Amino acid sequence: MTRTAICPGSFDPLTNGHVAIIERALRLFERVVIAVSVNIRKQPLFTMEERAALIRQSFPSETRIEVAELSGLLAEWARARGAVAIVKGLRAASDFEYELQMAQMNRHLNPELDTLFLPTEAAGSYVSSSLVKEVAALGGDVSALVPAHVHAALHERLARPPRPPREGRS
Ligand code: PNS
């Protein structure tokens, strides 16, 4: 039986911290599905398609990875893919409460699904997608914190932000 894990997240954008967690998940599971999600609490910089493409570019020859857009409930989505685990990185104690709550809710919704927390490397524990975007937008150097193609995409997007959707005709 192929043991599949899901790595879910907004990935807006992918950071080196995400890459490290995905690589570690690949050592523990035969197949890893990266679930790119809408996060209703956050306004994204990149579209779902862009975020998924940036992840695919980071693992060009890894056949055990699938990148897919998550719709609906993660617990049900994971069930439909026969996944046995969700793998998430924990950076600090401050992540823990929210992550624990989600893990317990997911287990309530799908008792076949476990959540594994992997502690992130201490050196990158301060890195988050939100902070990377903020620092890059203010001219800070984030080149060591994200893959090179993500860095290029970030600068391109910040130089030319997408147009807001039009609000009807007048
Ligand atoms: O990278 P993020 O934004 O912290 O990831 C959050 C994510 C995608 C894991 C979470 O928002 C999620 O699981 N969304 C899918 C919808 C869902 O199942 N919500 C209930 C979670 S218990």
Backbone and ligand atoms as CSV (ligand in chain L), in Angstrom:
chain,resi,resn,atom,element,x,y,z
A,1,MET,N,N,0.844,-1.203,0.000
A,1,MET,CA,C,0.000,0.000,0.000
A,1,MET,C,C,0.883,1.260,0.000
A,2,THR,N,N,0.537,2.180,-0.867
A,2,THR,CA,C,1.295,3.439,-0.908
A,2,THR,C,C,0.801,4.350,0.207
A,3,ARG,N,N,1.711,4.757,1.058
A,3,ARG,CA,C,1.313,5.641,2.166
A,3,ARG,C,C,1.466,7.092,1.715
A,4,THR,N,N,0.322,7.759,1.757
A,4,THR,CA,C,0.275,9.142,1.246
A,4,THR,C,C,0.076,10.135,2.384
A,5,ALA,N,N,0.854,11.213,2.326
A,5,ALA,CA,C,0.673,12.316,3.280
A,5,ALA,C,C,0.275,13.562,2.509
A,6,ILE,N,N,-0.435,14.436,3.201
A,6,ILE,CA,C,-0.818,15.721,2.612
A,6,ILE,C,C,-0.042,16.828,3.330
A,7,CYS,N,N,0.539,17.719,2.559
A,7,CYS,CA,C,1.130,18.939,3.136
A,7,CYS,C,C,0.232,20.098,2.709
A,8,PRO,N,N,-0.636,20.562,3.598
A,8,PRO,CA,C,-1.551,21.644,3.202
A,8,PRO,C,C,-1.015,23.021,3.587
A,9,GLY,N,N,-1.465,24.036,2.879
A,9,GLY,CA,C,-1.080,25.394,3.253
A,9,GLY,C,C,-1.521,26.380,2.203
A,10,SER,N,N,-1.344,27.664,2.532
A,10,SER,CA,C,-1.660,28.709,1.558
A,10,SER,C,C,-0.494,28.879,0.576
A,11,PHE,N,N,0.712,28.674,1.060
A,11,PHE,CA,C,1.921,28.761,0.216
A,11,PHE,C,C,1.925,30.064,-0.602
A,12,ASP,N,N,1.730,31.183,0.075
A,12,ASP,CA,C,1.620,32.483,-0.613
A,12,ASP,C,C,2.735,33.419,-0.199
A,13,PRO,N,N,3.985,33.177,-0.652
A,13,PRO,CA,C,4.411,32.089,-1.523
A,13,PRO,C,C,5.149,31.005,-0.718
A,14,LEU,N,N,5.562,29.953,-1.464
A,14,LEU,CA,C,6.409,28.888,-0.906
A,14,LEU,C,C,7.692,29.501,-0.342
A,15,THR,N,N,8.091,29.062,0.853
A,15,THR,CA,C,9.373,29.508,1.425
A,15,THR,C,C,10.320,28.305,1.515
A,16,ASN,N,N,11.587,28.586,1.847
A,16,ASN,CA,C,12.529,27.483,2.048
A,16,ASN,C,C,12.102,26.599,3.217
A,17,GLY,N,N,11.387,27.183,4.174
A,17,GLY,CA,C,10.875,26.395,5.302
A,17,GLY,C,C,9.864,25.363,4.822
A,18,HIS,N,N,8.971,25.755,3.904
A,18,HIS,CA,C,8.024,24.795,3.320
A,18,HIS,C,C,8.783,23.698,2.571
A,19,VAL,N,N,9.775,24.106,1.782
A,19,VAL,CA,C,10.529,23.123,0.977
A,19,VAL,C,C,11.145,22.070,1.897
A,20,ALA,N,N,11.721,22.507,3.013
A,20,ALA,CA,C,12.374,21.571,3.944
A,20,ALA,C,C,11.358,20.592,4.537
A,21,ILE,N,N,10.169,21.089,4.883
A,21,ILE,CA,C,9.141,20.203,5.461
A,21,ILE,C,C,8.673,19.191,4.410
A,22,ILE,N,N,8.495,19.644,3.175
A,22,ILE,CA,C,8.048,18.734,2.109
A,22,ILE,C,C,9.116,17.652,1.869
A,23,GLU,N,N,10.387,18.056,1.868
A,23,GLU,CA,C,11.463,17.064,1.671
A,23,GLU,C,C,11.492,16.047,2.811
A,24,ARG,N,N,11.232,16.511,4.015
A,24,ARG,CA,C,11.205,15.583,5.163
A,24,ARG,C,C,9.983,14.665,5.087
A,25,ALA,N,N,8.860,15.190,4.638
A,25,ALA,CA,C,7.665,14.347,4.463
A,25,ALA,C,C,7.936,13.244,3.440
A,26,LEU,N,N,8.726,13.575,2.418
A,26,LEU,CA,C,9.062,12.579,1.381
A,26,LEU,C,C,9.927,11.446,1.927
A,27,ARG,N,N,10.653,11.723,2.994
A,27,ARG,CA,C,11.457,10.659,3.604
A,27,ARG,C,C,10.589,9.728,4.452
A,28,LEU,N,N,9.437,10.227,4.903
A,28,LEU,CA,C,8.573,9.446,5.793
A,28,LEU,C,C,7.448,8.732,5.040
A,29,PHE,N,N,7.062,9.297,3.884
A,29,PHE,CA,C,5.920,8.752,3.141
A,29,PHE,C,C,6.324,8.488,1.695
A,30,GLU,N,N,5.597,7.559,1.066
A,30,GLU,CA,C,5.933,7.238,-0.328
A,30,GLU,C,C,5.433,8.301,-1.297
A,31,ARG,N,N,4.336,8.933,-0.911
A,31,ARG,CA,C,3.742,9.926,-1.797
A,31,ARG,C,C,3.326,11.144,-0.971
A,32,VAL,N,N,3.541,12.323,-1.518
A,32,VAL,CA,C,3.167,13.549,-0.799
A,32,VAL,C,C,2.314,14.415,-1.731
A,33,VAL,N,N,1.130,14.730,-1.263
A,33,VAL,CA,C,0.263,15.625,-2.028
A,33,VAL,C,C,0.312,16.997,-1.361
A,34,ILE,N,N,0.697,17.991,-2.124
A,34,ILE,CA,C,0.753,19.349,-1.584
A,34,ILE,C,C,-0.568,20.022,-1.924
A,35,ALA,N,N,-1.301,20.362,-0.867
A,35,ALA,CA,C,-2.650,20.906,-1.041
A,35,ALA,C,C,-2.593,22.423,-0.911
A,36,VAL,N,N,-2.754,23.089,-2.018
A,36,VAL,CA,C,-2.699,24.551,-2.024
A,36,VAL,C,C,-4.108,25.074,-1.756
A,37,SER,N,N,-4.212,25.837,-0.686
A,37,SER,CA,C,-5.545,26.194,-0.201
A,37,SER,C,C,-5.841,27.682,-0.265
A,38,VAL,N,N,-7.118,27.962,-0.349
A,38,VAL,CA,C,-7.598,29.320,-0.090
A,38,VAL,C,C,-7.587,29.440,1.423
A,39,ASN,N,N,-7.096,30.557,1.935
A,39,ASN,CA,C,-7.256,30.778,3.375
A,39,ASN,C,C,-8.183,31.964,3.529
A,40,ILE,N,N,-9.380,31.690,4.043
A,40,ILE,CA,C,-10.401,32.740,4.076
A,40,ILE,C,C,-10.013,33.887,5.012
A,41,ARG,N,N,-8.970,33.651,5.846
A,41,ARG,CA,C,-8.535,34.732,6.750
A,41,ARG,C,C,-7.485,35.640,6.103
A,42,LYS,N,N,-6.992,35.249,4.918
A,42,LYS,CA,C,-5.887,36.016,4.324
A,42,LYS,C,C,-6.202,36.446,2.896
A,43,GLN,N,N,-5.688,37.642,2.509
A,43,GLN,CA,C,-5.807,38.142,1.138
A,43,GLN,C,C,-4.526,37.718,0.399
A,44,PRO,N,N,-4.606,36.856,-0.635
A,44,PRO,CA,C,-3.373,36.347,-1.246
A,44,PRO,C,C,-2.689,37.339,-2.182
A,45,LEU,N,N,-1.361,37.200,-2.301
A,45,LEU,CA,C,-0.594,37.992,-3.272
A,45,LEU,C,C,-0.595,37.273,-4.618
A,46,PHE,N,N,-0.510,35.931,-4.573
A,46,PHE,CA,C,-0.481,35.118,-5.797
A,46,PHE,C,C,-1.787,34.329,-5.917
A,47,THR,N,N,-2.206,34.074,-7.152
A,47,THR,CA,C,-3.399,33.246,-7.352
A,47,THR,C,C,-3.061,31.798,-6.991
A,48,MET,N,N,-4.088,30.997,-6.853
A,48,MET,CA,C,-3.894,29.567,-6.569
A,48,MET,C,C,-2.999,28.928,-7.629
A,49,GLU,N,N,-3.290,29.246,-8.911
A,49,GLU,CA,C,-2.536,28.650,-10.023
A,49,GLU,C,C,-1.069,29.050,-9.938
A,50,GLU,N,N,-0.830,30.324,-9.626
A,50,GLU,CA,C,0.559,30.804,-9.515
A,50,GLU,C,C,1.283,30.123,-8.360
A,51,ARG,N,N,0.582,29.995,-7.234
A,51,ARG,CA,C,1.210,29.365,-6.059
A,51,ARG,C,C,1.531,27.903,-6.355
A,52,ALA,N,N,0.595,27.216,-7.018
A,52,ALA,CA,C,0.828,25.801,-7.365
A,52,ALA,C,C,1.999,25.677,-8.347
A,53,ALA,N,N,2.063,26.579,-9.319
A,53,ALA,CA,C,3.143,26.520,-10.320
A,53,ALA,C,C,4.502,26.757,-9.659
A,54,LEU,N,N,4.559,27.682,-8.706
A,54,LEU,CA,C,5.829,27.953,-8.010
A,54,LEU,C,C,6.281,26.728,-7.207
A,55,ILE,N,N,5.321,25.983,-6.665
A,55,ILE,CA,C,5.687,24.767,-5.920
A,55,ILE,C,C,6.193,23.706,-6.897
A,56,ARG,N,N,5.480,23.512,-8.007
A,56,ARG,CA,C,5.913,22.502,-8.996
A,56,ARG,C,C,7.321,22.793,-9.485
A,57,GLN,N,N,7.626,24.062,-9.707
A,57,GLN,CA,C,8.963,24.449,-10.185
A,57,GLN,C,C,10.053,24.099,-9.172
A,58,SER,N,N,9.683,23.956,-7.917
A,58,SER,CA,C,10.682,23.648,-6.882
A,58,SER,C,C,11.029,22.168,-6.840
A,59,PHE,N,N,10.149,21.334,-7.409
A,59,PHE,CA,C,10.386,19.884,-7.378
A,59,PHE,C,C,10.212,19.332,-8.785
A,60,PRO,N,N,11.037,19.787,-9.743
A,60,PRO,CA,C,10.758,19.464,-11.146
A,60,PRO,C,C,10.832,17.972,-11.475
A,61,SER,N,N,11.684,17.219,-10.775
A,61,SER,CA,C,11.832,15.808,-11.176
A,61,SER,C,C,11.385,14.850,-10.078
A,62,GLU,N,N,10.636,15.343,-9.103
A,62,GLU,CA,C,10.173,14.466,-8.014
A,62,GLU,C,C,8.815,13.871,-8.391
A,63,THR,N,N,8.830,12.591,-8.769
A,63,THR,CA,C,7.593,11.955,-9.254
A,63,THR,C,C,6.648,11.577,-8.106
A,64,ARG,N,N,7.138,11.613,-6.877
A,64,ARG,CA,C,6.294,11.209,-5.744
A,64,ARG,C,C,5.470,12.371,-5.179
A,65,ILE,N,N,5.632,13.527,-5.816
A,65,ILE,CA,C,4.877,14.702,-5.357
A,65,ILE,C,C,3.765,15.047,-6.332
A,66,GLU,N,N,2.617,15.373,-5.772
A,66,GLU,CA,C,1.529,15.924,-6.593
A,66,GLU,C,C,1.168,17.274,-5.973
A,67,VAL,N,N,0.959,18.265,-6.809
A,67,VAL,CA,C,0.521,19.572,-6.301
A,67,VAL,C,C,-0.911,19.768,-6.786
A,68,ALA,N,N,-1.814,20.011,-5.847
A,68,ALA,CA,C,-3.218,20.122,-6.226
A,68,ALA,C,C,-3.872,21.271,-5.469
A,69,GLU,N,N,-4.922,21.805,-6.060
A,69,GLU,CA,C,-5.646,22.892,-5.406
A,69,GLU,C,C,-6.707,22.303,-4.483
A,70,LEU,N,N,-6.649,22.684,-3.239
A,70,LEU,CA,C,-7.577,22.157,-2.238
A,70,LEU,C,C,-8.881,22.941,-2.278
A,71,SER,N,N,-9.972,22.202,-2.406
A,71,SER,CA,C,-11.263,22.883,-2.293
A,71,SER,C,C,-12.069,22.149,-1.237
A,72,GLY,N,N,-12.828,22.872,-0.476
A,72,GLY,CA,C,-13.660,22.258,0.561
A,72,GLY,C,C,-12.845,21.880,1.779
A,73,LEU,N,N,-13.349,20.887,2.500
A,73,LEU,CA,C,-12.727,20.486,3.762
A,73,LEU,C,C,-11.503,19.617,3.528
A,74,LEU,N,N,-10.413,19.963,4.207
A,74,LEU,CA,C,-9.187,19.174,4.074
A,74,LEU,C,C,-9.403,17.716,4.504
A,75,ALA,N,N,-10.158,17.511,5.572
A,75,ALA,CA,C,-10.357,16.153,6.085
A,75,ALA,C,C,-11.037,15.262,5.043
A,76,GLU,N,N,-11.984,15.826,4.298
A,76,GLU,CA,C,-12.689,15.051,3.266
A,76,GLU,C,C,-11.823,14.891,2.029
A,77,TRP,N,N,-11.121,15.933,1.707
A,77,TRP,CA,C,-10.229,15.953,0.540
A,77,TRP,C,C,-9.156,14.874,0.723
A,78,ALA,N,N,-8.631,14.777,1.964
A,78,ALA,CA,C,-7.593,13.784,2.276
A,78,ALA,C,C,-8.169,12.372,2.183
A,79,ARG,N,N,-9.392,12.215,2.637
A,79,ARG,CA,C,-10.039,10.898,2.586
A,79,ARG,C,C,-10.165,10.436,1.128
A,80,ALA,N,N,-10.600,11.364,0.266
A,80,ALA,CA,C,-10.801,11.026,-1.146
A,80,ALA,C,C,-9.489,10.614,-1.812
A,81,ARG,N,N,-8.365,11.079,-1.289
A,81,ARG,CA,C,-7.055,10.721,-1.851
A,81,ARG,C,C,-6.396,9.571,-1.118
A,82,GLY,N,N,-7.075,8.986,-0.153
A,82,GLY,CA,C,-6.532,7.847,0.592
A,82,GLY,C,C,-5.327,8.220,1.446
A,83,ALA,N,N,-5.236,9.485,1.854
A,83,ALA,CA,C,-4.085,9.912,2.663
A,83,ALA,C,C,-4.248,9.442,4.103
A,84,VAL,N,N,-3.116,9.092,4.729
A,84,VAL,CA,C,-3.168,8.657,6.127
A,84,VAL,C,C,-2.713,9.753,7.080
A,85,ALA,N,N,-2.077,10.789,6.555
A,85,ALA,CA,C,-1.552,11.817,7.460
A,85,ALA,C,C,-1.503,13.187,6.807
A,86,ILE,N,N,-1.593,14.186,7.684
A,86,ILE,CA,C,-1.308,15.575,7.311
A,86,ILE,C,C,0.047,15.876,7.942
A,87,VAL,N,N,0.953,16.465,7.197
A,87,VAL,CA,C,2.256,16.836,7.754
A,87,VAL,C,C,2.364,18.351,7.768
A,88,LYS,N,N,2.685,18.895,8.936
A,88,LYS,CA,C,2.826,20.349,9.065
A,88,LYS,C,C,4.087,20.696,9.843
A,89,GLY,N,N,4.688,21.798,9.488
A,89,GLY,CA,C,5.859,22.278,10.223
A,89,GLY,C,C,5.408,23.124,11.400
A,90,LEU,N,N,6.093,22.962,12.517
A,90,LEU,CA,C,5.831,23.824,13.678
A,90,LEU,C,C,7.061,24.667,13.916
A,91,ARG,N,N,6.867,25.992,13.851
A,91,ARG,CA,C,8.030,26.879,14.010
A,91,ARG,C,C,8.279,27.211,15.465
A,92,ALA,N,N,7.223,27.464,16.180
A,92,ALA,CA,C,7.371,27.925,17.570
A,92,ALA,C,C,6.110,27.571,18.333
A,93,ALA,N,N,6.181,27.752,19.635
A,93,ALA,CA,C,5.026,27.431,20.486
A,93,ALA,C,C,3.797,28.221,20.048
A,94,SER,N,N,4.031,29.426,19.489
A,94,SER,CA,C,2.897,30.255,19.070
A,94,SER,C,C,2.098,29.606,17.940
A,95,ASP,N,N,2.740,28.746,17.143
A,95,ASP,CA,C,2.010,28.028,16.087
A,95,ASP,C,C,1.104,26.952,16.682
A,96,PHE,N,N,1.504,26.480,17.862
A,96,PHE,CA,C,0.971,25.210,18.336
A,96,PHE,C,C,-0.530,25.218,18.594
A,97,GLU,N,N,-1.026,26.281,19.244
A,97,GLU,CA,C,-2.430,26.282,19.636
A,97,GLU,C,C,-3.372,26.177,18.432
A,98,TYR,N,N,-3.092,26.993,17.421
A,98,TYR,CA,C,-3.917,26.993,16.199
A,98,TYR,C,C,-3.792,25.656,15.467
A,99,GLU,N,N,-2.548,25.162,15.381
A,99,GLU,CA,C,-2.319,23.902,14.671
A,99,GLU,C,C,-2.960,22.726,15.405
A,100,LEU,N,N,-2.886,22.746,16.728
A,100,LEU,CA,C,-3.490,21.662,17.517
A,100,LEU,C,C,-5.001,21.652,17.316
A,101,GLN,N,N,-5.583,22.849,17.323
A,101,GLN,CA,C,-7.036,22.967,17.147
A,101,GLN,C,C,-7.445,22.396,15.783
A,102,MET,N,N,-6.678,22.746,14.747
A,102,MET,CA,C,-7.009,22.225,13.407
A,102,MET,C,C,-6.809,20.705,13.354
A,103,ALA,N,N,-5.735,20.219,13.983
A,103,ALA,CA,C,-5.470,18.770,13.969
A,103,ALA,C,C,-6.618,18.020,14.638
A,104,GLN,N,N,-7.096,18.569,15.751
A,104,GLN,CA,C,-8.175,17.885,16.474
A,104,GLN,C,C,-9.491,17.949,15.707
A,105,MET,N,N,-9.742,19.094,15.062
A,105,MET,CA,C,-10.955,19.199,14.242
A,105,MET,C,C,-10.877,18.239,13.050
A,106,ASN,N,N,-9.716,18.170,12.419
A,106,ASN,CA,C,-9.568,17.260,11.277
A,106,ASN,C,C,-9.750,15.808,11.704
A,107,ARG,N,N,-9.281,15.497,12.898
A,107,ARG,CA,C,-9.426,14.125,13.397
A,107,ARG,C,C,-10.894,13.821,13.730
A,108,HIS,N,N,-11.579,14.835,14.209
A,108,HIS,CA,C,-13.013,14.677,14.462
A,108,HIS,C,C,-13.748,14.385,13.143
A,109,LEU,N,N,-13.343,15.102,12.102
A,109,LEU,CA,C,-14.023,14.954,10.807
A,109,LEU,C,C,-13.608,13.675,10.087
A,110,ASN,N,N,-12.367,13.241,10.323
A,110,ASN,CA,C,-11.860,12.039,9.655
A,110,ASN,C,C,-10.920,11.287,10.611
A,111,PRO,N,N,-11.463,10.342,11.402
A,111,PRO,CA,C,-10.656,9.662,12.418
A,111,PRO,C,C,-9.541,8.797,11.827
A,112,GLU,N,N,-9.572,8.579,10.509
A,112,GLU,CA,C,-8.513,7.779,9.873
A,112,GLU,C,C,-7.265,8.614,9.597
A,113,LEU,N,N,-7.393,9.915,9.799
A,113,LEU,CA,C,-6.338,10.844,9.405
A,113,LEU,C,C,-5.606,11.372,10.635
A,114,ASP,N,N,-4.283,11.206,10.643
A,114,ASP,CA,C,-3.475,11.744,11.737
A,114,ASP,C,C,-2.734,12.984,11.267
A,115,THR,N,N,-2.374,13.846,12.219
A,115,THR,CA,C,-1.534,15.003,11.872
A,115,THR,C,C,-0.170,14.821,12.515
A,116,LEU,N,N,0.885,14.962,11.716
A,116,LEU,CA,C,2.256,14.914,12.236
A,116,LEU,C,C,2.818,16.317,12.214
A,117,PHE,N,N,3.379,16.751,13.334
A,117,PHE,CA,C,4.049,18.050,13.404
A,117,PHE,C,C,5.548,17.825,13.348
A,118,LEU,N,N,6.198,18.447,12.387
A,118,LEU,CA,C,7.657,18.374,12.313
A,118,LEU,C,C,8.220,19.716,12.770
A,119,PRO,N,N,9.132,19.702,13.747
A,119,PRO,CA,C,9.728,20.974,14.150
A,119,PRO,C,C,10.589,21.524,13.020
A,120,THR,N,N,10.431,22.796,12.708
A,120,THR,CA,C,11.247,23.378,11.633
A,120,THR,C,C,12.690,23.548,12.123
A,121,GLU,N,N,13.603,23.711,11.174
A,121,GLU,CA,C,14.989,23.983,11.547
A,121,GLU,C,C,14.999,25.271,12.368
A,122,ALA,N,N,15.794,25.279,13.434
A,122,ALA,CA,C,15.843,26.455,14.303
A,122,ALA,C,C,16.217,27.712,13.507
A,123,ALA,N,N,17.112,27.540,12.537
A,123,ALA,CA,C,17.609,28.698,11.782
A,123,ALA,C,C,16.505,29.404,10.999
A,124,GLY,N,N,15.449,28.668,10.621
A,124,GLY,CA,C,14.405,29.292,9.807
A,124,GLY,C,C,13.109,29.480,10.563
A,125,SER,N,N,13.161,29.421,11.881
A,125,SER,CA,C,11.912,29.386,12.638
A,125,SER,C,C,11.178,30.734,12.631
A,126,TYR,N,N,11.843,31.788,12.189
A,126,TYR,CA,C,11.183,33.104,12.154
A,126,TYR,C,C,10.555,33.388,10.791
A,127,VAL,N,N,10.718,32.460,9.856
A,127,VAL,CA,C,10.274,32.726,8.478
A,127,VAL,C,C,8.820,32.310,8.279
A,128,SER,N,N,8.029,33.236,7.743
A,128,SER,CA,C,6.657,32.904,7.340
A,128,SER,C,C,6.405,33.595,6.005
A,129,SER,N,N,5.446,33.083,5.259
A,129,SER,CA,C,5.113,33.710,3.976
A,129,SER,C,C,4.696,35.163,4.175
A,130,SER,N,N,3.918,35.410,5.229
A,130,SER,CA,C,3.421,36.781,5.462
A,130,SER,C,C,4.568,37.742,5.706
A,131,LEU,N,N,5.525,37.312,6.532
A,131,LEU,CA,C,6.653,38.185,6.860
A,131,LEU,C,C,7.563,38.376,5.643
A,132,VAL,N,N,7.738,37.311,4.863
A,132,VAL,CA,C,8.553,37.404,3.642
A,132,VAL,C,C,7.936,38.456,2.704
A,133,LYS,N,N,6.615,38.428,2.544
A,133,LYS,CA,C,5.945,39.392,1.653
A,133,LYS,C,C,6.114,40.811,2.187
A,134,GLU,N,N,5.929,40.961,3.487
A,134,GLU,CA,C,6.017,42.298,4.086
A,134,GLU,C,C,7.430,42.866,3.932
A,135,VAL,N,N,8.435,42.042,4.258
A,135,VAL,CA,C,9.820,42.515,4.192
A,135,VAL,C,C,10.197,42.827,2.745
A,136,ALA,N,N,9.805,41.943,1.818
A,136,ALA,CA,C,10.124,42.176,0.394
A,136,ALA,C,C,9.445,43.456,-0.096
A,137,ALA,N,N,8.190,43.666,0.309
A,137,ALA,CA,C,7.454,44.864,-0.131
A,137,ALA,C,C,8.112,46.144,0.366
A,138,LEU,N,N,8.815,46.043,1.501
A,138,LEU,CA,C,9.468,47.232,2.076
A,138,LEU,C,C,10.942,47.312,1.680
A,139,GLY,N,N,11.344,46.477,0.719
A,139,GLY,CA,C,12.693,46.572,0.165
A,139,GLY,C,C,13.735,45.737,0.883
A,140,GLY,N,N,13.325,44.882,1.822
A,140,GLY,CA,C,14.297,44.034,2.526
A,140,GLY,C,C,14.718,42.841,1.670
A,141,ASP,N,N,15.863,42.281,2.036
A,141,ASP,CA,C,16.418,41.162,1.266
A,141,ASP,C,C,15.883,39.836,1.817
A,142,VAL,N,N,15.085,39.139,1.007
A,142,VAL,CA,C,14.551,37.837,1.437
A,142,VAL,C,C,15.097,36.712,0.562
A,143,SER,N,N,16.166,37.010,-0.182
A,143,SER,CA,C,16.663,36.034,-1.161
A,143,SER,C,C,17.120,34.720,-0.522
A,144,ALA,N,N,17.525,34.752,0.745
A,144,ALA,CA,C,17.992,33.517,1.392
A,144,ALA,C,C,16.830,32.714,1.984
A,145,LEU,N,N,15.635,33.275,1.898
A,145,LEU,CA,C,14.508,32.655,2.612
A,145,LEU,C,C,13.517,31.930,1.705
A,146,VAL,N,N,13.643,32.164,0.399
A,146,VAL,CA,C,12.723,31.541,-0.563
A,146,VAL,C,C,13.545,31.005,-1.740
A,147,PRO,N,N,13.022,30.003,-2.491
A,147,PRO,CA,C,13.735,29.551,-3.687
A,147,PRO,C,C,13.913,30.709,-4.686
A,148,ALA,N,N,14.948,30.612,-5.531
A,148,ALA,CA,C,15.297,31.724,-6.429
A,148,ALA,C,C,14.129,32.122,-7.349
A,149,HIS,N,N,13.399,31.122,-7.871
A,149,HIS,CA,C,12.303,31.473,-8.787
A,149,HIS,C,C,11.139,32.137,-8.044
A,150,VAL,N,N,10.978,31.807,-6.753
A,150,VAL,CA,C,9.945,32.463,-5.944
A,150,VAL,C,C,10.369,33.908,-5.682
A,151,HIS,N,N,11.660,34.101,-5.427
A,151,HIS,CA,C,12.191,35.446,-5.194
A,151,HIS,C,C,11.928,36.332,-6.411
A,152,ALA,N,N,12.184,35.766,-7.602
A,152,ALA,CA,C,11.962,36.530,-8.840
A,152,ALA,C,C,10.470,36.858,-8.997
A,153,ALA,N,N,9.614,35.870,-8.726
A,153,ALA,CA,C,8.162,36.079,-8.884
A,153,ALA,C,C,7.652,37.127,-7.896
A,154,LEU,N,N,8.213,37.085,-6.698
A,154,LEU,CA,C,7.823,38.026,-5.646
A,154,LEU,C,C,8.139,39.460,-6.075
A,155,HIS,N,N,9.343,39.650,-6.612
A,155,HIS,CA,C,9.731,41.001,-7.009
A,155,HIS,C,C,8.941,41.479,-8.216
A,156,GLU,N,N,8.665,40.545,-9.100
A,156,GLU,CA,C,7.869,40.897,-10.275
A,156,GLU,C,C,6.453,41.324,-9.838
A,157,ARG,N,N,5.864,40.551,-8.930
A,157,ARG,CA,C,4.504,40.843,-8.466
A,157,ARG,C,C,4.433,42.133,-7.652
A,158,LEU,N,N,5.462,42.360,-6.832
A,158,LEU,CA,C,5.432,43.568,-6.000
A,158,LEU,C,C,5.651,44.828,-6.841
A,159,ALA,N,N,6.371,44.651,-7.966
A,159,ALA,CA,C,6.583,45.798,-8.854
A,159,ALA,C,C,5.310,46.103,-9.630
A,160,ARG,N,N,4.560,45.025,-9.955
A,160,ARG,CA,C,3.320,45.195,-10.736
A,160,ARG,C,C,2.207,44.411,-10.077
A,161,PRO,N,N,1.593,44.949,-9.020
A,161,PRO,CA,C,0.534,44.201,-8.348
A,161,PRO,C,C,-0.642,43.944,-9.281
A,162,PRO,N,N,-1.367,42.825,-9.073
A,162,PRO,CA,C,-2.509,42.553,-9.944
A,162,PRO,C,C,-3.584,43.610,-9.760
A,163,ARG,N,N,-4.333,43.875,-10.843
A,163,ARG,CA,C,-5.412,44.869,-10.729
A,163,ARG,C,C,-6.522,44.303,-9.865
A,164,PRO,N,N,-7.121,45.144,-8.985
A,164,PRO,CA,C,-8.262,44.638,-8.212
A,164,PRO,C,C,-9.418,44.323,-9.160
A,165,PRO,N,N,-10.275,43.331,-8.799
A,165,PRO,CA,C,-11.393,43.011,-9.679
A,165,PRO,C,C,-12.326,44.198,-9.836
A,166,ARG,N,N,-12.909,44.332,-11.057
A,166,ARG,CA,C,-13.810,45.469,-11.300
A,166,ARG,C,C,-15.126,45.244,-10.593
A,167,GLU,N,N,-15.675,46.326,-10.042
A,167,GLU,CA,C,-16.922,46.192,-9.293
A,167,GLU,C,C,-18.109,46.612,-10.150
A,168,GLY,N,N,-18.424,45.839,-11.141
A,168,GLY,CA,C,-19.584,46.118,-11.967
A,168,GLY,C,C,-19.393,47.317,-12.891
A,169,ARG,N,N,-20.316,47.519,-13.800
A,169,ARG,CA,C,-20.219,48.631,-14.731
A,169,ARG,C,C,-20.961,49.830,-14.205
A,170,SER,N,N,-20.495,51.028,-14.594
A,170,SER,CA,C,-21.254,52.223,-14.189
A,170,SER,C,C,-21.556,53.044,-15.428
L,1,PNS,O1,O,-0.631,27.964,5.450
L,1,PNS,P1,P,-1.886,28.157,6.246
L,1,PNS,O2,O,-2.654,29.338,5.709
L,1,PNS,O3,O,-1.649,28.257,7.725
L,1,PNS,O4,O,-2.770,26.844,6.007
L,1,PNS,C1,C,-4.041,26.723,6.575
L,1,PNS,C2,C,-4.776,25.490,6.001
L,1,PNS,C3,C,-4.781,25.512,4.502
L,1,PNS,C4,C,-4.057,24.243,6.467
L,1,PNS,C5,C,-6.219,25.519,6.568
L,1,PNS,O5,O,-6.775,26.779,6.305
L,1,PNS,C6,C,-7.095,24.431,5.959
L,1,PNS,O6,O,-6.975,23.264,6.306
L,1,PNS,N1,N,-8.014,24.823,5.027
L,1,PNS,C7,C,-8.903,23.911,4.356
L,1,PNS,C8,C,-10.349,24.078,4.812
L,1,PNS,C9,C,-10.603,23.272,6.073
L,1,PNS,O7,O,-10.574,22.068,6.097
L,1,PNS,N2,N,-10.837,24.011,7.179
L,1,PNS,C10,C,-11.009,23.419,8.481
L,1,PNS,C11,C,-9.661,23.208,9.154
L,1,PNS,S1,S,-9.805,22.304,10.655
